[in-house]
Structures are given as C-alpha cells and as structure tokens.
Amino acid sequence: MNGALLMVSETVNPMLKALEERASQPFSPMGDDVFVGILLLLALLLATVLADNTCYLRQLVASYSIGHSRRLSDEVRTSRALYMRLLLLLLATVSTSFCLVNLLHANHALSGRTEALTLLLGGMAGIALWMLLKTALYSLVGAILFTPPQTAAWNQVYADTFIITGLVSYLFAIAGAFFPLPPRALAIVALAILLLAETGLSVKAFHIFFVKKYGGLLLIVYLCTLEWIPLLVLGKFFARSGL
C-alpha cells in the first residue's frame, strides 16, 4: 500500500514541482495570466471596433489626418456610434496604464502582481480623471477665448488624439509585455509616442484656432498653459522619482 502511494506521489510530483517553480519566479507581465488576459480583452475590444459595419475607426483616422473640415466632421459624426467611442477610450486608457506598468517593471520598481495590479487600476483611474479635468478646463477656457463651434471641435480632436495614441500604446504595451526590452528603450518609445501625439494635437489646434490676427499668440498661450506645461511638470516628477 505504501509503495502504491509512493508511486502516485512520484507521478504527481513533476506537475506540483512545475507549479511551485512558476509561483516562485519573480513577477513579470509576460508570465502572468491576469495581465495576459487583460491584453487579450483589449484585443477583443479592438476586434469589435474593427468589425463594426459603420467603419468608425477608419473614418476617425481619415478625419483626423486630413485637417479640420466642418463638412467632413459632420459626415463622420453622423456615423459614429457612442459605444464605439467609449470602447476606444477604454482601450486607450487601459493601454496607456499598461505601458506605465511595463516601464516601472523594467525599472524594477514593482515587487509583485498585487502592486502591479494596483498601479494598473490606479493608472486607469488617474488617466480617466486627467481626461475629464482637461476636457472641462478646455471647455471653460474655450468659452472665454473662442467660439462654441471651435471649442466643440477642439474637444472632439482632443478625444480623437487620445484614441489614436491609445491604439499605438496598445501595440507598445504588447511589445513591452512579451519582449524583455531595456528600460531606456521603453522610455524612448514612450517619449516618441507622446511627442507624436502632442505634435498632431498642435497641428490640429492650429487649424481650429488660427483664425484671428492674434490667433497664433492665443494658440501658444492656450497650448502652453493647458497642454505642454502640465506634461513638463509630470515629466519632471518622473525624472526626480528615478523613472
């Protein structure tokens, strides 16, 4: 009887040993089922948007790339479903937060899954709050300096910029999770994505607001106060934190 139990124990031991070895390994988004599952859910969200027959994503990218046009904006807006926009905003929020987790993990600033999940959820909440506050601030300042159509167009462009940046961030999140990229490479790519997003946003702002004699001055003050300076402060915070 004891011999039979010993044989069963020896048969089960390799599986148990493999599970124990996996549990004892240091945390990594690439080897964690929760984080891989989150990336798969994001892929499902993106597939849902791409499969939609309204071609929302294609029209969004097209309207964003050719410059501000009232006629085109009206045509695109009539075919945009609210739930598609919400799905893409959710995708952008989670992807951006995931990129932050990858960056901190590469810098050995995360000790385990619990801390990483807390950062992921906190990053999502912080990014969503940032978007809401910036939109409210844009609306307030726009109501003082610019016309209501200009303010509405700017809020739409701001959301579109965040969505398109989120699509790029999703690819970056996958690369950072499944490939052991060095921290410097992650930081350079993240800065490049942010620089491209800010450049696109500035160009769109020029098309929307540069309509008066002093439109250029207003535009510079507008972007410096509400967009560039907050990003510089945020970058300074990360630099002082050693990130």
C-alpha positions as CSV (number, residue, x, y, z in Angstrom):
1,M,0.0,0.0,0.0
2,N,2.8,2.4,0.9
3,G,4.6,1.5,-2.3
4,A,1.5,2.4,-4.3
5,L,1.1,5.8,-2.6
6,L,4.7,6.5,-3.2
7,M,4.4,5.8,-6.9
8,V,1.3,8.1,-7.1
9,S,3.2,10.8,-5.2
10,E,6.1,10.5,-7.6
11,T,3.7,10.7,-10.6
12,V,2.1,13.9,-9.3
13,N,5.3,15.5,-8.1
14,P,6.6,16.8,-11.5
15,M,3.4,18.8,-12.0
16,L,3.4,20.1,-8.5
17,K,7.1,21.0,-8.8
18,A,6.4,22.9,-12.1
19,L,3.6,24.9,-10.4
20,E,5.8,25.6,-7.4
21,E,8.6,26.8,-9.7
22,R,6.3,29.1,-11.6
23,A,4.9,30.5,-8.4
24,S,8.4,31.1,-7.0
25,Q,9.6,33.1,-10.1
26,P,9.7,36.9,-9.9
27,F,6.6,38.7,-11.3
28,S,6.5,39.5,-15.0
29,P,3.6,40.7,-17.1
30,M,4.7,38.3,-19.8
31,G,4.3,35.3,-17.5
32,D,1.2,36.4,-15.5
33,D,-2.2,35.1,-16.5
34,V,-4.0,38.2,-15.3
35,F,-2.0,40.6,-17.4
36,V,-2.0,38.4,-20.5
37,G,-5.8,38.1,-20.1
38,I,-6.1,41.9,-20.0
39,L,-4.2,42.2,-23.2
40,L,-6.5,39.6,-24.8
41,L,-9.6,41.5,-23.6
42,L,-8.1,44.6,-25.2
43,A,-7.6,42.7,-28.4
44,L,-11.3,41.7,-28.3
45,L,-12.3,45.3,-27.8
46,L,-10.2,46.3,-30.8
47,A,-11.6,43.5,-32.9
48,T,-15.1,44.6,-32.0
49,V,-14.4,48.1,-33.3
50,L,-12.8,46.8,-36.5
51,A,-15.7,44.5,-37.2
52,D,-18.3,47.2,-36.9
53,N,-20.0,48.0,-40.2
54,T,-20.1,51.8,-39.5
55,C,-16.3,51.9,-40.2
56,Y,-16.0,54.2,-37.2
57,L,-12.2,53.8,-36.7
58,R,-11.4,54.3,-40.4
59,Q,-13.5,57.5,-40.6
60,L,-11.9,58.7,-37.3
61,V,-8.4,58.3,-38.6
62,A,-9.4,59.8,-42.0
63,S,-11.0,62.9,-40.5
64,Y,-8.0,63.4,-38.1
65,S,-5.3,63.1,-40.8
66,I,-6.6,65.5,-43.5
67,G,-7.2,68.5,-41.3
68,H,-10.2,70.2,-39.8
69,S,-13.2,70.3,-42.1
70,R,-16.7,71.1,-40.9
71,R,-18.4,69.2,-43.7
72,L,-16.3,66.1,-43.1
73,S,-16.7,66.4,-39.3
74,D,-20.5,66.5,-39.7
75,E,-20.4,63.4,-42.0
76,V,-18.2,61.4,-39.7
77,R,-20.2,62.4,-36.6
78,T,-23.4,61.1,-38.0
79,S,-21.9,57.6,-38.4
80,R,-20.2,57.4,-35.1
81,A,-21.8,55.2,-32.5
82,L,-21.3,56.3,-28.9
83,Y,-20.4,52.8,-27.7
84,M,-17.6,52.6,-30.3
85,R,-16.1,55.8,-29.0
86,L,-16.4,54.5,-25.4
87,L,-14.7,51.2,-26.3
88,L,-11.8,53.0,-27.9
89,L,-11.5,55.4,-25.0
90,L,-11.4,52.4,-22.7
91,L,-8.8,50.7,-24.9
92,A,-6.7,53.9,-24.8
93,T,-7.0,54.2,-21.0
94,V,-6.0,50.6,-20.2
95,S,-3.2,50.5,-22.8
96,T,-1.6,53.7,-21.5
97,S,-1.8,52.4,-18.0
98,F,-0.3,49.1,-19.1
99,C,2.6,50.9,-20.7
100,L,3.3,52.6,-17.4
101,V,3.3,49.2,-15.6
102,N,5.8,47.8,-18.2
103,L,8.0,50.8,-17.8
104,L,8.1,50.6,-14.0
105,H,8.5,46.8,-14.1
106,A,11.5,47.2,-16.4
107,N,13.0,49.7,-13.9
108,H,12.5,47.1,-11.1
109,A,10.0,49.5,-9.3
110,L,7.3,46.8,-8.9
111,S,7.7,43.9,-6.4
112,G,4.8,41.7,-7.4
113,R,1.4,41.1,-9.0
114,T,-0.6,42.9,-6.3
115,E,1.5,46.1,-6.6
116,A,1.3,45.9,-10.4
117,L,-2.5,45.5,-10.5
118,T,-2.9,48.3,-8.0
119,L,-0.8,50.5,-10.3
120,L,-2.7,49.4,-13.4
121,L,-6.1,50.3,-11.8
122,G,-4.8,53.5,-10.2
123,G,-3.2,54.5,-13.6
124,M,-6.6,53.9,-15.4
125,A,-8.4,56.0,-12.8
126,G,-5.8,58.7,-13.0
127,I,-5.8,58.8,-16.8
128,A,-9.6,58.9,-16.9
129,L,-9.7,61.7,-14.3
130,W,-6.9,63.6,-16.2
131,M,-9.0,63.4,-19.4
132,L,-12.2,64.6,-17.7
133,L,-10.4,67.5,-16.0
134,K,-8.6,68.6,-19.1
135,T,-11.9,68.5,-21.1
136,A,-13.6,70.6,-18.5
137,L,-10.7,73.0,-18.4
138,Y,-10.6,73.2,-22.2
139,S,-14.3,73.9,-22.3
140,L,-14.0,76.6,-19.7
141,V,-11.1,78.4,-21.4
142,G,-12.6,77.9,-24.8
143,A,-15.8,79.5,-23.8
144,I,-13.8,82.6,-22.8
145,L,-11.4,82.9,-25.7
146,F,-13.0,81.1,-28.6
147,T,-16.4,80.4,-30.2
148,P,-18.6,77.5,-29.2
149,P,-18.0,75.6,-32.5
150,Q,-14.3,76.0,-32.1
151,T,-14.5,74.6,-28.5
152,A,-16.7,71.7,-29.6
153,A,-14.3,70.9,-32.4
154,W,-11.3,71.0,-30.1
155,N,-12.9,68.7,-27.5
156,Q,-13.6,66.2,-30.3
157,V,-10.0,66.5,-31.6
158,Y,-8.6,66.1,-28.1
159,A,-10.6,62.8,-27.7
160,D,-9.6,61.6,-31.1
161,T,-5.9,62.3,-30.4
162,F,-6.2,60.2,-27.2
163,I,-7.9,57.4,-29.0
164,I,-5.3,57.2,-31.8
165,T,-2.4,57.5,-29.2
166,G,-4.1,54.6,-27.3
167,L,-4.0,52.4,-30.4
168,V,-0.3,52.9,-30.7
169,S,0.1,52.5,-26.9
170,Y,-1.7,49.1,-27.2
171,L,0.9,47.8,-29.6
172,F,3.6,49.2,-27.3
173,A,2.0,47.5,-24.3
174,I,2.1,44.2,-26.1
175,A,5.8,44.7,-27.1
176,G,6.7,45.7,-23.6
177,A,4.9,42.7,-22.0
178,F,6.2,39.9,-24.3
179,F,9.7,41.2,-25.1
180,P,12.3,42.0,-22.4
181,L,13.0,45.5,-23.7
182,P,15.6,47.6,-21.7
183,P,14.2,50.5,-19.6
184,R,15.9,53.1,-21.8
185,A,14.2,51.7,-25.0
186,L,10.8,51.7,-23.3
187,A,11.3,55.3,-22.1
188,I,12.5,56.4,-25.6
189,V,9.5,54.8,-27.3
190,A,7.1,56.2,-24.7
191,L,8.5,59.7,-25.2
192,A,8.3,59.3,-29.0
193,I,4.6,58.4,-28.8
194,L,3.9,61.3,-26.6
195,L,5.8,63.7,-28.9
196,L,3.9,62.5,-31.9
197,A,0.6,62.9,-30.1
198,E,1.5,66.4,-29.0
199,T,2.7,67.3,-32.5
200,G,-0.6,66.1,-34.0
201,L,-2.6,67.9,-31.4
202,S,-0.7,71.2,-32.0
203,V,-1.3,70.9,-35.8
204,K,-5.0,70.3,-35.3
205,A,-5.2,73.2,-32.9
206,F,-3.6,75.5,-35.5
207,H,-6.3,74.5,-38.0
208,I,-9.1,75.1,-35.5
209,F,-8.0,78.3,-33.6
210,F,-5.7,80.2,-36.0
211,V,-8.5,82.4,-37.4
212,K,-7.8,85.9,-36.0
213,K,-4.9,88.4,-36.1
214,Y,-3.7,87.3,-32.7
215,G,-4.7,83.7,-33.1
216,G,-1.1,82.5,-33.0
217,L,-0.4,84.2,-29.7
218,L,-3.6,82.8,-28.2
219,L,-2.8,79.3,-29.5
220,I,0.7,79.4,-27.9
221,V,-0.7,80.6,-24.6
222,Y,-3.5,78.1,-24.8
223,L,-1.3,75.1,-25.5
224,C,1.5,76.1,-23.1
225,T,-0.9,76.7,-20.2
226,L,-3.2,73.6,-20.7
227,E,-1.1,71.1,-22.5
228,W,2.7,71.5,-22.6
229,I,3.4,72.8,-19.1
230,P,1.4,70.1,-17.3
231,L,3.3,67.5,-19.3
232,L,6.7,69.1,-18.4
233,V,5.7,69.0,-14.7
234,L,4.7,65.4,-15.0
235,G,8.0,64.5,-16.7
236,K,9.9,66.4,-14.0
237,F,8.1,64.3,-11.4
238,F,9.1,61.0,-13.1
239,A,12.7,62.2,-13.5
240,R,13.0,63.1,-9.8
241,S,11.5,59.7,-9.0
242,G,14.2,58.0,-11.0
243,L,11.7,56.6,-13.6
